[in-house]
Amino acid sequence: MAPNPAFSLGGCELGVATAATQIEGGRADTIWHRWAATGAAADGSTPEVAADHWNRIEADADLMASLGIKHYRLGLEWARIEPADGHFDEAALGHYRRELRLLRDRGIKPLVTLHHFNDPGWFSESGGFAVEGSHEAFVRYVDRVVSEYAGLVDEWITINEPNVFAYYGYRQGTWPPGRRSTRDMLAALTGMARAHIAAYERIHALQPHAKVGVANHLRVFDPAHARNPLDRAAAASTEYLFQGAITRALCRGRFLAPLVQPRGVRPGTYYDFLGINYYSRDLASGPNLNTASKVAVNDLGWQIYPRGLADLARRYSALYPGPIYITENGTADASDAFRSRYLYDHLKAVADSRLPIERYYHWTFTDNWEWAEGQTARFGLVELDFATQERRVRPSGRFFADVIAHAGVTSDAYQRWVAPSRYRLNG
């Protein structure tokens, strides 16, 4: 007899996640709007179209509510709120206040991200987070936002994936601001960690009972050859340099080499939940990172490795104990051929882990403008026609709604949505 595929999620509640630049549309003066205007995205598109969410907040809130979604991680566009240094736009502040009320009225609890790769143009021109003292501008923005929305929001993410932003924008140069300097990358990492700590302290001064954290991008780095000591060393060093050192700085205020302890920052506890963004696994061999062969992959060639979610949550929660929020997890699957199975496998890993994982936010709600990939990568539970802005709930979105309704996966849901779903293998 086949094992029963049903399981309960226990105390873990489900939600969806988005980012302002990726869904809102319009012409906010961000580094991404400037960068995309040069034709740098894979398909030449820009975030000026995206999902037109700025003009469709009520319809999108209704669509979320129709799927039973109770938790929504959304981002604010700093460049809309503060379009010039020290100038705050009351209309933009009012727009987000209306959106937060729409969500609350529909029983949807917001988790608000204050920075999601989206430097305003003026901030980038001044050097961005790579400049000493940059945290002061960020905290000024945070102070205004939290003061405005304290009655509507009590859960905040200060910064999303500082390691990813610093690596691609300041070291590899394939994202804005397009720098290629290890020194600038380390300066940006230090600046973002410093900004998070200062923002954490300011938010708690304004809202003593708020929950504040970072959306940390964590990956699995395994040796390409398990018995090769050089590959094992490469995997361990890559994990430390990419995510271990910066997570320690963000959560504990301890800046270990190659980071440098900023003046005035004392070691302490600077998180109320451990936020984890998890997507994939890499194999390390010397300085090279590769994807294993004959493994399940998504449309972008990323390995699908569900056990990694639980493994990383267990490893990092031992270092930073407390509630765990999976602040992002999802997959690029334009044909929706395997997203339901992806969801099932990752949620099963969450359920089986017996860790204090209180939230799981699926990336993403609707197809969006996926940074350097433009409109080509489809992560949404809701399919988006960029030309007409028509939304259509994918079968995986129906499955997700069913999991929310039953606080877990039923045998019927498994047979309907998961059983027909198949991963594809790479070469």
Secondary structure as GFF3:
##gff-version 3
##sequence-region A 1 427
A	DSSP	beta_strand	7	8	.	.	.	ID=ss1
A	DSSP	beta_strand	13	17	.	.	.	ID=ss2
A	DSSP	alpha_helix	20	23	.	.	.	ID=ss3
A	DSSP	alpha_helix	31	36	.	.	.	ID=ss4
A	DSSP	three_ten_helix	53	55	.	.	.	ID=ss5
A	DSSP	alpha_helix	57	66	.	.	.	ID=ss6
A	DSSP	beta_strand	71	75	.	.	.	ID=ss7
A	DSSP	alpha_helix	78	81	.	.	.	ID=ss8
A	DSSP	alpha_helix	90	105	.	.	.	ID=ss9
A	DSSP	beta_strand	109	115	.	.	.	ID=ss10
A	DSSP	alpha_helix	121	125	.	.	.	ID=ss11
A	DSSP	three_ten_helix	128	130	.	.	.	ID=ss12
A	DSSP	alpha_helix	135	149	.	.	.	ID=ss13
A	DSSP	beta_strand	155	160	.	.	.	ID=ss14
A	DSSP	alpha_helix	162	166	.	.	.	ID=ss15
A	DSSP	pi_helix	167	172	.	.	.	ID=ss16
A	DSSP	alpha_helix	182	206	.	.	.	ID=ss17
A	DSSP	beta_strand	211	223	.	.	.	ID=ss18
A	DSSP	alpha_helix	229	239	.	.	.	ID=ss19
A	DSSP	pi_helix	240	244	.	.	.	ID=ss20
A	DSSP	alpha_helix	245	252	.	.	.	ID=ss21
A	DSSP	beta_strand	274	285	.	.	.	ID=ss22
A	DSSP	beta_strand	288	290	.	.	.	ID=ss23
A	DSSP	beta_strand	296	297	.	.	.	ID=ss24
A	DSSP	alpha_helix	307	319	.	.	.	ID=ss25
A	DSSP	beta_strand	324	329	.	.	.	ID=ss26
A	DSSP	alpha_helix	339	353	.	.	.	ID=ss27
A	DSSP	beta_strand	357	363	.	.	.	ID=ss28
A	DSSP	three_ten_helix	371	373	.	.	.	ID=ss29
A	DSSP	beta_strand	382	384	.	.	.	ID=ss30
A	DSSP	beta_strand	391	393	.	.	.	ID=ss31
A	DSSP	alpha_helix	395	406	.	.	.	ID=ss32
A	DSSP	beta_strand	408	409	.	.	.	ID=ss33
A	DSSP	alpha_helix	411	413	.	.	.	ID=ss34
A	DSSP	pi_helix	414	418	.	.	.	ID=ss35
A	DSSP	beta_strand	424	425	.	.	.	ID=ss36
###
